[in-house]
Amino acid sequence: MKTVDKTLVNRYWSEDRKFQLIGKKKLLLLPWESPEVLVTMDLMNPEGSLTRSQTKKLLQVNHMLQLLRPTLDALTKQFPLVRIAEAAAGNSYVSLILAWYFKNIAKHPAMILSSDSNPKVVEQSNDRAKALGFSDILRTAVAPLHDFSWESLSQSLFPEHWPEEVKDPKKLRPNLFLALHACDSLSCRAIHHAMQLKADHLAIAPCCQAELAAQWKELDTKTNPLRVICENPNLRRSTAADFTDAIRLLLLRSLGYEGEAIEFVPSEHTPKNRLLLVERKRQFDLKSLRSYLDLKTSLPFGQIELERLTGKELEIYRERLDPI
């Protein structure tokens, strides 16, 4: 871990430099207030300076925090201990930022369980959490998404927060489930897993949505009304990605979640900037299920993983729909 010299950091961040960085913006994570976190994440140099790339990433991190803050603040009001899961976490930087938030901004008890399939990055994540003094609320385990077990991992990593006798496991569910690095159909599996756990909130940032585009590529373009899209690789990829997330959102709403697809990272930084941010409100929603079925009637080409995973659940509620 790099050593931070706070004297140099404070000297570097003059009032002029502070204004150049933030202007009139209200950022939560500031270099002169939390240098250790930013240096650990390689978002700042030890003496306080920022490269252009680091500046861009720092602004992205703060944008993400502002998007999640209403959810985080609602959870602190609702739960004495906020339980968070991040699957396919990579370097667990998102979990690290959330640990910082609960320690320094919310000042509220939290339990953040992060997981990834790579043992090396898991070890590094735990080392970072320990070095920053976050290991009491942030712990990372080796667990690929298909083998992610909230109950067993919680018992193993946070035994102090798991009673010996559990009368109602639903009360120990994750209040927020994140998957911001799951590619293609892994995002679908993450969504379905979180839904099965009855997570109160989901934050999913899909990327590399290639599943539907690959199916469209194989369609007979002579009879396909979308042939101009299917024949053009660029249009096919981007349109299929939009339809993939529209289907995901409709399925989430059909099975009781409310929320939107919002801009996750400003579009000037990356084209992969969509966040599905939803909250569980009810068991199901027939209006959304009808919208999903209408979409599939209009666009019957292809199927994504989340449709296959939720098929049986949807069939139960489909029987309650009035015939058209």
C-alpha positions, -999 to 999 in steps of 0.1 A, spaced: 0 0 0 13 35 -9 20 58 20 1 91 20 19 123 32 -10 144 45 13 174 49 21 173 12 -16 166 3 -27 197 23 0 218 8 -9 207 -28 -46 214 -24 -47 251 -23 -80 269 -25 -74 276 -62 -68 239 -70 -99 229 -50 -120 253 -70 -105 241 -103 -115 206 -94 -150 210 -81 -161 246 -89 -196 247 -75 -201 210 -76 -209 192 -43 -187 161 -42 -188 137 -13 -154 120 -18 -127 148 -18 -89 143 -22 -80 166 7 -105 149 31 -100 112 22 -66 109 6 -59 74 19 -90 60 2 -82 76 -31 -45 67 -31 -54 31 -23 -78 30 -52 -51 46 -74 -73 76 -79 -47 101 -65 -10 103 -62 5 101 -27 14 138 -26 -21 148 -36 -18 154 -74 -43 140 -99 -36 130 -135 -63 137 -161 -74 101 -160 -76 101 -122 -96 133 -122 -121 118 -146 -124 86 -125 -128 106 -93 -157 125 -108 -172 92 -120 -170 78 -85 -187 109 -70 -214 107 -96 -220 71 -87 -222 80 -50 -248 107 -57 -269 82 -76 -268 57 -48 -271 81 -19 -309 83 -18 -310 45 -16 -282 44 10 -299 71 32 -332 53 29 -316 21 41 -299 37 71 -333 50 82 -350 16 77 -324 -9 91 -303 -8 122 -277 -28 103 -275 -23 65 -267 -55 47 -250 -52 13 -239 -78 -12 -217 -71 -43 -213 -100 -67 -187 -103 -95 -170 -74 -77 -136 -74 -94 -113 -52 -72 -142 -44 -49 -137 -7 -53 -175 -1 -52 -177 -19 -19 -147 0 -7 -164 33 -15 -196 22 2 -176 12 33 -160 47 33 -195 62 30 -210 43 59 -179 50 81 -175 87 73 -208 101 59 -237 80 71 -218 69 103 -242 39 104 -236 2 110 -232 -18 78 -222 -52 67 -207 -53 31 -201 -88 16 -181 -86 -16 -172 -116 -38 -153 -125 -69 -140 -156 -86 -104 -145 -86 -85 -154 -54 -57 -129 -61 -80 -99 -63 -100 -111 -33 -68 -112 -12 -59 -77 -24 -94 -64 -16 -92 -77 19 -57 -62 23 -71 -28 12 -100 -30 36 -77 -38 65 -52 -11 56 -80 15 56 -96 3 88 -128 -10 70 -124 -47 77 -151 -46 104 -177 -38 78 -162 -49 45 -151 -85 38 -145 -102 5 -148 -139 -4 -138 -161 -33 -171 -170 -49 -181 -170 -85 -216 -157 -92 -230 -191 -100 -218 -203 -66 -227 -172 -46 -246 -181 -14 -256 -152 7 -265 -173 37 -233 -194 39 -210 -165 30 -227 -142 56 -223 -169 83 -187 -174 74 -175 -138 69 -198 -120 94 -206 -145 122 -212 -116 146 -242 -106 125 -257 -140 120 -277 -153 150 -272 -190 160 -310 -195 157 -325 -178 127 -363 -176 131 -369 -156 99 -341 -157 73 -358 -130 52 -349 -105 79 -313 -113 72 -316 -107 34 -294 -83 16 -309 -48 17 -289 -38 -14 -275 -62 -40 -249 -48 -65 -234 -62 -97 -215 -35 -116 -190 -57 -134 -211 -87 -146 -208 -91 -183 -236 -102 -207 -258 -130 -193 -240 -127 -159 -260 -96 -153 -292 -116 -158 -280 -142 -133 -271 -115 -108 -306 -99 -111 -323 -133 -107 -302 -142 -78 -310 -109 -60 -347 -114 -67 -346 -149 -52 -330 -134 -21 -358 -108 -20 -332 -80 -18 -348 -47 -10 -328 -28 -36 -308 -37 -67 -281 -17 -85 -270 -35 -117 -247 -19 -143 -249 -43 -173 -221 -44 -199 -213 -64 -230 -249 -73 -238 -241 -96 -266 -266 -124 -261 -295 -110 -280 -273 -95 -307 -258 -129 -314 -293 -143 -319 -304 -115 -341 -273 -121 -363 -287 -156 -372 -322 -144 -382 -334 -147 -417 -332 -111 -428 -354 -116 -458 -386 -118 -437 -373 -99 -406 -388 -64 -403 -357 -55 -383 -334 -65 -412 -317 -31 -416 -307 -34 -379 -298 -70 -380 -276 -66 -411 -256 -37 -396 -232 -49 -368 -231 -15 -350 -269 -10 -351 -274 -46 -341 -252 -44 -310 -265 -11 -297 -302 -18 -304 -300 -53 -289 -283 -38 -258 -312 -14 -254 -338 -41 -259 -320 -63 -234 -321 -38 -207 -358 -29 -215 -367 -66 -211 -347 -68 -178 -365 -37 -165 -400 -51 -175 -392 -84 -159 -381 -67 -127 -412 -46 -126 -434 -77 -134 -419 -94 -103 -425 -66 -79 -396 -41 -83 -400 -4 -91 -372 17 -107 -356 30 -138 -326 27 -161 -305 58 -155 -272 72 -167 -245 56 -145 -214 73 -158 -216 105 -178 -218 96 -215 -187 116 -224 -166 91 -204 -179 58 -217 -208 44 -238 -214 17 -212 -232 40 -188 -265 25 -178 -276 16 -143 -307 -4 -134 -316 9 -100 -348 -7 -85 -366 -12 -52 -388 -41 -42 -423 -29 -36 -446 -58 -41 -448 -95 -51 -458 -89 -87 -473 -63 -111 -497 -74 -138 -495 -41 -157 -458 -45 -162 -463 -82 -171 -487 -72 -198 -462 -46 -211 -436 -73 -213 -458 -97 -232 -468 -69 -256 -432 -62 -263 -425 -99 -269 -455 -101 -293 -441 -71 -313 -405 -84 -311 -406 -122 -309 -370 -125 -320 -346 -140 -294 -346 -145 -257 -323 -134 -229 -311 -154 -199 -334 -136 -174 -364 -146 -194 -354 -183 -191 -346 -179 -154 -379 -162 -145 -402 -182 -169 -418 -204 -143 -424 -175 -119 -440 -154 -147 -462 -182 -158 -479 -182 -123 -489 -146 -127 -496 -148 -164 -527 -169 -156 -541 -139 -137 -541 -117 -167 -573 -109 -184 -575 -123 -220 -570 -97 -247 
